[in-house]
Amino acid sequence: AFAALNAFPVEIAFKAMKYSFQVRRAGTDLLLFSIGKRTIKAKILERPDGSYFVSVGDNSTMTIFGTDEALGLRLRMEGTATIMLPTLYDPSELRSEFNGKIVRYLQEDGAMVKEGQSYVELEAMKMIMPVKATAAGRITHTRGAGSIVGAGELLGALELADPTQVKKILPFEGDFAMKAVADGGKKETDSADLMSQVQLMLDGYAPQQDPASTVQKLFRAAPP
């Protein structure tokens, strides 16, 4: 069970691409993200205000504020940018984009709806706002007029008119290159750091490198 907590998969969707990482805990505040043949080391410290101080590789540090929303994860990188990592979704599901109350559906249950066509009206902040279909198909209502819904809640199901025309999120392939982890040359690891790595492995954390190699380096680095 402890090993399962220290190794887990993470999938991130960004710009129609799905990135599948294998994440390992190498310490109390150290994560190793592996994708393809590349492994990225990230040190993460939680701050009292709920933000995270993140150090990636040797060249990049930043403060990140994260908000887990119904439609995805919103990340605000202090002084840089705000990005939205959408939840991987099923195009046959029509979901609310905001909190509100259903005023009425604009098509009968079982009717056809076009991509981009408004299919329901929601009331929010005393305004009536339409929600548009993300694909074409035959709609089935899943709620009723007057229902209170939150952002991301299912409003309808679609029997897709042409499943082959739906934009797909493709899995990432190739080398995952990041400027923050550009190879700046191998650095010597001192005995104190090696001893720390060995202690973390003994505590049950994932090794940062081959365990046998780490122990051999420790003996070589130890003073005579």
C-alpha positions as CSV (number, residue, x, y, z in Angstrom):
1,A,0.0,0.0,0.0
2,F,2.9,2.4,0.8
3,A,4.5,1.6,-2.5
4,A,1.2,2.5,-4.3
5,L,1.2,5.9,-2.6
6,N,4.7,6.6,-3.9
7,A,4.1,5.7,-7.5
8,F,1.0,6.7,-9.5
9,P,0.0,7.8,-13.0
10,V,-1.0,11.4,-13.9
11,E,-2.6,12.3,-17.2
12,I,-2.7,16.0,-18.4
13,A,-4.5,17.3,-21.4
14,F,-3.1,20.5,-23.0
15,K,-3.7,21.9,-26.5
16,A,-5.4,18.7,-27.8
17,M,-2.5,16.5,-26.6
18,K,-2.6,14.0,-23.7
19,Y,0.6,13.7,-21.6
20,S,0.9,10.5,-19.5
21,F,3.3,10.8,-16.7
22,Q,4.4,8.1,-14.2
23,V,5.0,10.0,-10.9
24,R,7.2,8.7,-8.1
25,R,7.8,10.2,-4.7
26,A,11.5,10.3,-4.0
27,G,11.2,12.3,-0.8
28,T,8.8,14.3,1.4
29,D,8.9,17.2,-1.1
30,L,10.5,15.6,-4.2
31,L,8.6,14.1,-7.1
32,L,10.0,12.4,-10.2
33,F,7.9,12.8,-13.4
34,S,8.7,10.2,-16.1
35,I,7.5,10.4,-19.7
36,G,9.0,8.4,-22.5
37,K,12.8,8.3,-21.8
38,R,12.9,11.5,-19.8
39,T,12.6,12.0,-16.1
40,I,12.0,15.4,-14.6
41,K,12.8,16.2,-11.0
42,A,10.5,18.6,-9.2
43,K,10.8,19.9,-5.6
44,I,7.4,21.1,-4.3
45,L,6.8,23.1,-1.1
46,E,3.3,24.0,0.1
47,R,3.1,27.5,1.5
48,P,0.7,28.8,4.3
49,D,-1.4,30.7,1.7
50,G,-2.2,27.5,-0.2
51,S,0.2,28.2,-3.0
52,Y,3.1,26.0,-4.0
53,F,6.8,26.9,-4.5
54,V,8.0,24.6,-7.3
55,S,11.6,24.1,-8.4
56,V,12.1,22.2,-11.6
57,G,15.6,21.0,-12.6
58,D,18.4,23.4,-11.8
59,N,17.1,26.5,-13.7
60,S,13.5,27.2,-12.9
61,T,11.6,28.2,-9.7
62,M,8.1,29.6,-9.5
63,T,5.1,30.1,-7.2
64,I,2.0,28.4,-8.4
65,F,-1.6,28.8,-7.3
66,G,-3.9,25.9,-8.3
67,T,-7.7,25.8,-8.4
68,D,-9.4,22.5,-9.0
69,E,-12.6,23.3,-11.0
70,A,-15.3,21.1,-12.4
71,L,-14.0,21.6,-16.0
72,G,-10.3,21.2,-15.1
73,L,-7.3,22.5,-13.2
74,R,-6.6,26.2,-13.3
75,L,-2.9,27.1,-12.6
76,R,-1.8,30.6,-12.0
77,M,2.0,31.0,-12.2
78,E,3.0,34.1,-10.3
79,G,4.3,36.8,-12.7
80,T,4.1,34.5,-15.7
81,A,0.7,33.2,-17.0
82,T,-2.5,31.4,-16.1
83,I,-3.3,28.1,-17.9
84,M,-6.2,25.8,-17.8
85,L,-5.6,22.0,-17.9
86,P,-9.0,20.6,-19.0
87,T,-10.4,17.4,-17.5
88,L,-10.4,14.7,-20.2
89,Y,-14.0,14.6,-21.4
90,D,-16.4,12.5,-23.4
91,P,-17.8,14.5,-26.4
92,S,-21.1,12.6,-25.9
93,E,-21.6,14.4,-22.6
94,L,-23.0,17.9,-22.5
95,R,-22.0,19.7,-19.3
96,S,-22.7,23.0,-17.6
97,E,-20.1,25.7,-18.0
98,F,-21.1,27.5,-14.8
99,N,-23.3,27.4,-11.8
100,G,-26.9,28.2,-12.4
101,K,-30.5,27.1,-12.7
102,I,-32.0,25.4,-15.8
103,V,-34.6,27.6,-17.4
104,R,-35.5,25.4,-20.3
105,Y,-34.1,23.0,-22.9
106,L,-34.2,24.5,-26.4
107,Q,-34.8,21.1,-28.1
108,E,-37.2,18.3,-27.4
109,D,-35.8,15.2,-25.7
110,G,-34.5,13.0,-28.5
111,A,-34.2,15.8,-31.1
112,M,-31.1,16.5,-33.2
113,V,-28.8,19.3,-32.2
114,K,-26.0,20.8,-34.3
115,E,-22.5,21.5,-33.1
116,G,-22.3,25.1,-31.7
117,Q,-26.1,25.2,-31.4
118,S,-27.6,26.4,-28.1
119,Y,-29.4,23.5,-26.4
120,V,-30.3,24.8,-23.0
121,E,-30.7,28.1,-21.1
122,L,-29.3,28.6,-17.6
123,E,-30.1,31.4,-15.2
124,A,-27.1,32.8,-13.3
125,M,-26.7,36.1,-11.5
126,K,-30.2,37.1,-12.8
127,M,-29.1,36.7,-16.4
128,I,-30.3,34.1,-18.9
129,M,-27.3,32.5,-20.7
130,P,-27.4,29.8,-23.4
131,V,-25.1,26.8,-23.4
132,K,-23.9,25.4,-26.8
133,A,-23.4,21.8,-27.9
134,T,-19.8,20.8,-28.4
135,A,-20.8,18.2,-31.0
136,A,-23.7,17.2,-33.2
137,G,-26.1,14.4,-32.3
138,R,-29.4,13.3,-30.8
139,I,-29.8,14.8,-27.3
140,T,-31.2,13.2,-24.2
141,H,-32.1,15.4,-21.3
142,T,-30.6,14.4,-18.0
143,R,-32.1,17.1,-15.8
144,G,-35.3,19.1,-15.7
145,A,-36.4,22.8,-15.8
146,G,-35.8,24.4,-12.5
147,S,-32.9,22.1,-11.5
148,I,-29.9,23.8,-9.8
149,V,-26.6,22.7,-11.4
150,G,-22.9,23.4,-10.8
151,A,-20.1,23.9,-13.3
152,G,-19.3,20.6,-14.9
153,E,-22.6,18.9,-14.1
154,L,-24.1,16.7,-16.8
155,L,-27.0,18.4,-18.6
156,G,-27.5,16.1,-21.5
157,A,-26.2,13.0,-23.4
158,L,-25.5,12.9,-27.1
159,E,-25.8,10.1,-29.5
160,L,-23.1,11.4,-31.8
161,A,-24.1,12.0,-35.4
162,D,-20.6,11.2,-36.7
163,P,-18.2,9.9,-34.0
164,T,-15.3,10.0,-36.5
165,Q,-15.6,13.9,-36.8
166,V,-15.1,14.5,-33.2
167,K,-11.8,16.2,-32.4
168,K,-9.6,13.7,-30.6
169,I,-7.0,14.3,-27.9
170,L,-3.9,12.5,-29.1
171,P,-1.4,10.8,-26.9
172,F,2.0,12.6,-26.8
173,E,4.9,10.8,-28.4
174,G,8.5,11.7,-28.7
175,D,11.0,13.5,-26.5
176,F,9.5,15.7,-23.8
177,A,12.0,18.6,-23.8
178,M,11.8,21.4,-21.2
179,K,14.2,24.4,-21.0
180,A,14.1,24.2,-17.2
181,V,15.7,20.7,-17.3
182,A,18.1,21.4,-20.1
183,D,21.3,19.4,-19.6
184,G,23.8,21.7,-18.1
185,G,26.4,19.0,-17.6
186,K,26.6,16.3,-14.9
187,K,27.3,17.5,-11.4
188,E,29.2,15.6,-8.8
189,T,27.1,14.4,-5.9
190,D,28.6,14.7,-2.5
191,S,28.5,12.0,0.2
192,A,25.9,13.9,2.3
193,D,23.5,14.0,-0.6
194,L,24.1,10.3,-1.4
195,M,23.6,9.4,2.2
196,S,20.3,11.3,2.1
197,Q,19.2,9.4,-1.0
198,V,20.0,6.1,0.6
199,Q,18.1,7.0,3.8
200,L,15.0,8.0,1.7
201,M,15.1,4.7,-0.1
202,L,15.3,2.9,3.3
203,D,12.2,5.0,4.4
204,G,10.3,3.5,1.4
205,Y,10.6,6.4,-1.1
206,A,11.3,5.8,-4.8
207,P,15.0,5.8,-5.7
208,Q,16.3,8.9,-7.6
209,Q,18.7,6.6,-9.5
210,D,19.7,2.9,-9.6
211,P,19.9,1.8,-5.9
212,A,23.1,-0.3,-6.4
213,S,24.8,2.5,-8.2
214,T,23.8,5.0,-5.5
215,V,25.4,2.8,-2.8
216,Q,28.5,2.3,-4.9
217,K,28.9,6.0,-5.3
218,L,28.4,6.5,-1.6
219,F,31.3,4.2,-0.8
220,R,33.5,5.9,-3.3
221,A,32.7,9.4,-2.0
222,A,33.1,8.4,1.6
223,P,36.4,9.6,3.2
224,P,39.0,6.9,3.8
